[in-house]
Amino acid sequence: MADVALLTLVASRLQADPPATDAGELVLAALQGVDALAAALRGDAGAAVHVVDRGREPLAPAVYLSSLEVEGFRGIGDAATLTIDPGPGLTLVVGRNGSGKSSFSEALEMLLTGTNQRWKGRTKVWQDGWQNLHHRHTRVKAQFTVDGRRQALTLSREWPDGGAVEASALRIDGKAAPSLGQLGWTQPLAAYPPLLSHNELEHSLDEKQSILYDALAGILGLGELVEAQHRLKDARLAMERVAKEAKATSQQLIRVLEQTGDERAVTALTALRARRWDLETVERTVGARAEGAEHSTLQRLRDLRSLEVLDRDALMTDIGDLREAAMMRDRIRDTDAARADETAKLLEQALAVHTHSESQDCPVCGTVSVLTYEWRLKTAERVAQLREDAASVIKTRRAVQEAMTRARRLITALPASIGAAAGTGVDVEQVTGAWKHWRDAPDSDDPRQLASHLEMYGPPLIAAVASVREAADAELQRRERSWRPAAEAIVDWLPLGKRARSGEASLARVTAAEKWLRDAHDALRDERFEPIAAAVQANWSELRQDSNVSLGTLSLAGTGNSRRLQLDVRVDGEEGSALGVMSQGELNSLALSLFLPRASLPESPFHFVVIDDPVQAMDSSKVEGLARVLERAARDRQVIVLTHDTRLADAVDYLGVRATRVEVVRGENSEVALRRVHDAVGRYLDDARAVANSTGLPPEAARVIPGFCRQALEAACALAVTRRMLYDGKRYDDVQTELARPTTLKMWLALALLKDADRGGDVSDYLRRMHPWAVDIVEDCNRGVHGARLLRDMKGFVRGVEKLAREIAPASDG
C-alpha cells in the first residue's frame, strides 16, 4: 500500500493539473499496487482510490518503546531486558564490541519485520549464528506505549529450539497473529522505518549511481513513484503487445477463412474485416447461436437432422387398438346391453323434459297426468338399472373413442423444416409426398377405415423421414469437416482478440497516466522532499563541523538507466563530486541527515527511532555534531542510540545534553547485564560504591576502589576542561587534542584546576589552599592503585571522591 501522504500529494496535483484523458484514477491506482491498477482497468466496483485530506485526517496514535526483552538471540543468552522511558528523549545504550548491545537493535528489527538487514545481500552462512550458542530457546518481546491506549501493547516472536529463522511465531497482546497488518503497521514500517542499522548506515551510499538513486528514493519514500511508473509502463506494453499480436494473427486467420467454403467463414470474414472487429459475431460462428440465425443453412440442416420419426411399434399398436375397438363395437350391437343403453337414453331425455316443465302430461302420446312425482322416482330407478345393464356398451364406446383419438394424434402437419429445405442439398420431394398422403386421413368415426389409412401410409412416411435425416446428417458432417480447421483457428484466436479489444479503451488512459506521472515525477519528488529539506540541511550543518564539503540542494536526476544521485556540493568552495571526496564518516553523516527527518515525519505512528553504531568512521568534531543532532531529534522523538564508542557518551556529557545512559556488559555464557548510569563520573563511582558496600570480600579486593575513584576524577577533569574550552569558543578537535596530553591523575587535575597539564607539581599546594580535605583523597587514589595502604573507611573515601569530582565538574542542569 502506498504512502498516504504521497497519495494525498499526487491527488492534489491531479486535481490542479489533470491528465489529458480520464486517467487520474489510474495514476492513484498504480501507486496502490498491481492489483489495484488491474481492478481500475477492469472497472471493478469499489476499485476507485479514495484519498483522505491530510489536513482533516487525525494523525496515527504515537507509539513509544518502553521495554525490549531478548532471550537466546545472537549475543544474548538468558533473557535480558532493556527498559526505556516512553516519550521523547535520548537514550544511549553503551557497551564494548561483543557486549550484546547490537543484539537488542537486531532483535527489535526481527520482531517488527521478520528479517534483518545484517544478512541482506549476504550468503546463508551469515544467518547460521542467529541463535545464541549457550541458550537455544529464542524469544523477543517488546512493550510499546500507545497514545490513547490504557494498557501497553505487547509484541513477541518466539522460535522453537533449534528452529529456522523463518519459523517464528508472532503474537500481539498474547494472541497469535500472521503479521503486524492488524495494527496497521505494515505500510508505515516501510514508509517511515524507525530502525537504522549500522549496515544500512554504512552502505546505503556506496553503490553505483542508479543504486544510490534507488537508495535515496527509498529513504525519501519516493520509490512508490518509480514503481507506479513501472506498473503503468508494464500495463501499457502488455496491452500493446497483445494488440500487435492479435492484429498479426488475425491476418493469418483471415487467410484460413478465405480458403474455407462455408457460410460461417463468410460471416467471420465480414466481422474481422470491419473497421473494428465484431468479435461477438465471430464467436457466434463457433459457439452460441445468433439471434436471427435460425434460418441459416446450417440451422435448417440441423432441423432436418432432428425431424421426429414415427415410432413403428407405437404405430402398429395404435392400428391394432383401432381394429380391436371396431370388433368390440360389432359384438355389442343388437344385444340386451345395447337395447338397455338405448332405453336409458330415452328415459333420461324424458326426465330432462319433466325437469323443465310444470305439465304432467306425456309429450309423446298426450296421456294426462302420467308424469307424476312417483313416476319420476320410478323412472330414475329404472335408468340406474338400465345403466348397469349397459355398462359394457359404455366401456366399449369409450375404448373406441380413445383409440381414435390416439391414432389421430399421430397425423400432424408437414414440418416447417421440410418446407424450408430448399438450398440445403437434401432432397425432400419423397417425404413431402408421403406426408401429404399421411395427412389425408378419413374424417369418419370408423376405426377400421382409420386403421387402414395408418397401415397404408405410416411405414412409407417413416422410411422417407429416416432418409431425410440421414441425408441432412451426412451434409452436416461434410460441412463440419470443411469448417473444423477454421473453427479451431477462430477458437484459438478469440481470447487474444478479446484481450486486444478490451485493452483498446484502456490503452489511451494508461498512456496518458504514464506520461502524466513521468512528467510530474520531478516536481512531486521535490515537493515530497521539501518538508524535510530544511531538517536535512540543519543536520548536515551540525554533522559536517570542520568538513570542507558543503551541501547544497540534494536531487535525484534522470530516469530509467540514467537515474543518478545528484548532490549540489562544494569542496573548499569549488564545485565537486561529493561522493568522490567524502570520507566514510561524512557519508554516514549524510545518510543519517536523511534518515532522521524521514523517520520523524508527523505521518509516522512510530515516535521512536533506533540507530545502531552511528559513530563509527566519524572524527571527534562530527561526534559533537552528532550529539547536537540527536538532542534536537529527541525533542519530539524517542531516540535510542546503540554504540561501543565512548566518544558519543562523552560528548553528551561535555555538551550538557540531557540523556539516559544504559551500559551493557556481557559475562560468561552470554549472560548480558544492563544498568543505568548518569555519566562517566557516576559510572566509576557506582563501581567503587558497589565494591565498598560488598561484604565478605578479602582485604586485597579493596585495592580496586582507588582505581575506580581515580578514573572518576579523571573523567570529571575531562568534563570540566571540555566545557571550559567549548565555552571559550575552542573547536572540538582542539579539545580532544588537549585531553590527550594528561598521563597522570595530577596532570588531569592540573589541566582542570590550573588550566595547564604541565603544572602537576602545583596541584597539592592548590588543594591545600582551596580544598584541604581533598589532599589525602588524591594521594590515596594514586597510592591505592600501586598497592599502598588499605583504606579503613572505604565508603567515606568514595563519598570524598564524589565530592571532589562534583567540585571539579558540577552536575549539569540538563
Rosetta blueprint (number, residue, H / E / L):
1 M L
2 A L
3 D L
4 V H
5 A H
6 L H
7 L H
8 T H
9 L H
10 V H
11 A H
12 S H
13 R H
14 L H
15 Q H
16 A H
17 D L
18 P L
19 P L
20 A L
21 T L
22 D L
23 A L
24 G H
25 E H
26 L H
27 V H
28 L H
29 A H
30 A H
31 L H
32 Q H
33 G L
34 V H
35 D H
36 A H
37 L H
38 A H
39 A H
40 A H
41 L H
42 R H
43 G L
44 D L
45 A L
46 G L
47 A L
48 A L
49 V L
50 H L
51 V L
52 V L
53 D L
54 R L
55 G L
56 R L
57 E L
58 P L
59 L L
60 A L
61 P L
62 A L
63 V E
64 Y E
65 L E
66 S E
67 S E
68 L E
69 E E
70 V E
71 E E
72 G L
73 F E
74 R L
75 G L
76 I E
77 G L
78 D L
79 A L
80 A E
81 T E
82 L E
83 T E
84 I L
85 D L
86 P L
87 G L
88 P L
89 G E
90 L E
91 T E
92 L E
93 V E
94 V E
95 G L
96 R L
97 N L
98 G L
99 S L
100 G L
101 K H
102 S H
103 S H
104 F H
105 S H
106 E H
107 A H
108 L H
109 E H
110 M H
111 L H
112 L H
113 T H
114 G L
115 T L
116 N L
117 Q H
118 R H
119 W H
120 K L
121 G L
122 R L
123 T L
124 K H
125 V H
126 W H
127 Q H
128 D L
129 G L
130 W L
131 Q E
132 N L
133 L L
134 H L
135 H L
136 R L
137 H L
138 T E
139 R E
140 V E
141 K E
142 A E
143 Q E
144 F E
145 T E
146 V E
147 D L
148 G L
149 R L
150 R L
151 Q L
152 A L
153 L E
154 T E
155 L E
156 S E
157 R E
158 E E
159 W E
160 P L
161 D L
162 G L
163 G L
164 A L
165 V L
166 E L
167 A L
168 S L
169 A E
170 L E
171 R E
172 I E
173 D L
174 G L
175 K E
176 A E
177 A L
178 P L
179 S L
180 L H
181 G H
182 Q H
183 L H
184 G L
185 W L
186 T H
187 Q H
188 P H
189 L H
190 A H
191 A H
192 Y L
193 P L
194 P L
195 L E
196 L E
197 S L
198 H H
199 N H
200 E H
201 L H
202 E H
203 H H
204 S L
205 L L
206 D L
207 E L
208 K L
209 Q H
210 S H
211 I H
212 L H
213 Y H
214 D H
215 A H
216 L H
217 A H
218 G H
219 I H
220 L L
221 G L
222 L L
223 G H
224 E H
225 L H
226 V H
227 E H
228 A H
229 Q H
230 H H
231 R H
232 L H
233 K H
234 D H
235 A H
236 R H
237 L H
238 A H
239 M H
240 E H
241 R H
242 V H
243 A H
244 K H
245 E H
246 A H
247 K H
248 A H
249 T H
250 S H
251 Q H
252 Q H
253 L H
254 I H
255 R H
256 V H
257 L H
258 E H
259 Q L
260 T L
261 G L
262 D L
263 E H
264 R H
265 A H
266 V H
267 T H
268 A H
269 L H
270 T H
271 A H
272 L H
273 R L
274 A L
275 R L
276 R L
277 W L
278 D L
279 L H
280 E H
281 T H
282 V H
283 E H
284 R H
285 T L
286 V L
287 G L
288 A L
289 R L
290 A L
291 E L
292 G L
293 A H
294 E H
295 H H
296 S L
297 T H
298 L H
299 Q H
300 R H
301 L H
302 R H
303 D H
304 L H
305 R H
306 S L
307 L L
308 E L
309 V L
310 L L
311 D L
312 R H
313 D H
314 A H
315 L H
316 M H
317 T H
318 D H
319 I H
320 G H
321 D H
322 L H
323 R H
324 E H
325 A H
326 A H
327 M H
328 M H
329 R H
330 D H
331 R H
332 I H
333 R L
334 D L
335 T L
336 D H
337 A H
338 A H
339 R H
340 A H
341 D H
342 E H
343 T H
344 A H
345 K H
346 L H
347 L H
348 E H
349 Q H
350 A H
351 L H
352 A H
353 V H
354 H H
355 T H
356 H L
357 S L
358 E L
359 S L
360 Q L
361 D L
362 C L
363 P L
364 V L
365 C L
366 G L
367 T L
368 V L
369 S L
370 V L
371 L L
372 T L
373 Y H
374 E H
375 W H
376 R H
377 L H
378 K H
379 T H
380 A H
381 E H
382 R H
383 V H
384 A H
385 Q H
386 L H
387 R H
388 E H
389 D H
390 A L
391 A H
392 S H
393 V H
394 I H
395 K H
396 T H
397 R H
398 R H
399 A H
400 V H
401 Q H
402 E H
403 A H
404 M H
405 T H
406 R H
407 A H
408 R H
409 R H
410 L L
411 I L
412 T L
413 A L
414 L L
415 P L
416 A H
417 S H
418 I H
419 G H
420 A L
421 A L
422 A L
423 G L
424 T L
425 G L
426 V L
427 D L
428 V L
429 E H
430 Q H
431 V H
432 T H
433 G H
434 A H
435 W H
436 K H
437 H H
438 W H
439 R H
440 D L
441 A L
442 P L
443 D L
444 S L
445 D L
446 D L
447 P H
448 R H
449 Q H
450 L H
451 A H
452 S H
453 H H
454 L H
455 E H
456 M H
457 Y H
458 G H
459 P H
460 P H
461 L H
462 I H
463 A H
464 A H
465 V H
466 A H
467 S H
468 V H
469 R H
470 E H
471 A H
472 A H
473 D H
474 A H
475 E H
476 L H
477 Q H
478 R H
479 R H
480 E H
481 R H
482 S H
483 W H
484 R H
485 P H
486 A H
487 A H
488 E H
489 A H
490 I H
491 V H
492 D H
493 W H
494 L H
495 P H
496 L H
497 G H
498 K H
499 R H
500 A H
501 R H
502 S H
503 G H
504 E H
505 A H
506 S H
507 L H
508 A H
509 R H
510 V H
511 T H
512 A H
513 A H
514 E H
515 K H
516 W H
517 L H
518 R H
519 D H
520 A H
521 H H
522 D H
523 A H
524 L H
525 R H
526 D H
527 E H
528 R H
529 F H
530 E H
531 P H
532 I H
533 A H
534 A H
535 A H
536 V H
537 Q H
538 A H
539 N H
540 W H
541 S H
542 E H
543 L H
544 R H
545 Q L
546 D L
547 S L
548 N L
549 V E
550 S E
551 L E
552 G E
553 T E
554 L E
555 S E
556 L E
557 A E
558 G L
559 T L
560 G H
561 N H
562 S H
563 R L
564 R E
565 L E
566 Q E
567 L E
568 D E
569 V E
570 R E
571 V E
572 D L
573 G L
574 E E
575 E E
576 G L
577 S L
578 A H
579 L H
580 G H
581 V H
582 M L
583 S L
584 Q H
585 G H
586 E H
587 L H
588 N H
589 S H
590 L H
591 A H
592 L H
593 S H
594 L H
595 F H
596 L H
597 P H
598 R H
599 A H
600 S L
601 L L
602 P L
603 E L
604 S L
605 P L
606 F E
607 H L
608 F E
609 V E
610 V E
611 I E
612 D E
613 D L
614 P L
615 V L
616 Q L
617 A L
618 M L
619 D L
620 S H
621 S H
622 K H
623 V H
624 E H
625 G H
626 L H
627 A H
628 R H
629 V H
630 L H
631 E H
632 R H
633 A H
634 A L
635 R L
636 D L
637 R L
638 Q E
639 V E
640 I E
641 V E
642 L E
643 T E
644 H L
645 D L
646 T H
647 R H
648 L H
649 A H
650 D H
651 A H
652 V H
653 D H
654 Y H
655 L H
656 G L
657 V L
658 R L
659 A L
660 T E
661 R E
662 V E
663 E E
664 V E
665 V E
666 R E
667 G L
668 E H
669 N H
670 S H
671 E L
672 V E
673 A E
674 L E
675 R E
676 R E
677 V E
678 H L
679 D L
680 A H
681 V H
682 G H
683 R H
684 Y H
685 L H
686 D H
687 D H
688 A H
689 R H
690 A H
691 V H
692 A H
693 N L
694 S L
695 T L
696 G L
697 L L
698 P L
699 P H
700 E H
701 A H
702 A H
703 R H
704 V H
705 I H
706 P H
707 G H
708 F H
709 C H
710 R H
711 Q H
712 A H
713 L H
714 E H
715 A H
716 A H
717 C H
718 A H
719 L H
720 A H
721 V H
722 T H
723 R H
724 R H
725 M H
726 L H
727 Y H
728 D L
729 G L
730 K L
731 R L
732 Y H
733 D H
734 D H
735 V H
736 Q H
737 T H
738 E H
739 L H
740 A L
741 R L
742 P L
743 T L
744 T L
745 L H
746 K H
747 M H
748 W H
749 L H
750 A H
751 L H
752 A H
753 L H
754 L L
755 K L
756 D L
757 A H
758 D H
759 R H
760 G H
761 G H
762 D H
763 V H
764 S H
765 D H
766 Y H
767 L H
768 R H
769 R H
770 M H
771 H L
772 P H
773 W H
774 A H
775 V H
776 D H
777 I H
778 V H
779 E H
780 D H
781 C H
782 N H
783 R H
784 G H
785 V H
786 H L
787 G L
788 A L
789 R L
790 L L
791 L L
792 R L
793 D L
794 M H
795 K H
796 G H
797 F H
798 V H
799 R H
800 G H
801 V H
802 E H
803 K H
804 L H
805 A H
806 R H
807 E H
808 I H
809 A L
810 P L
811 A L
812 S L
813 D L
814 G L
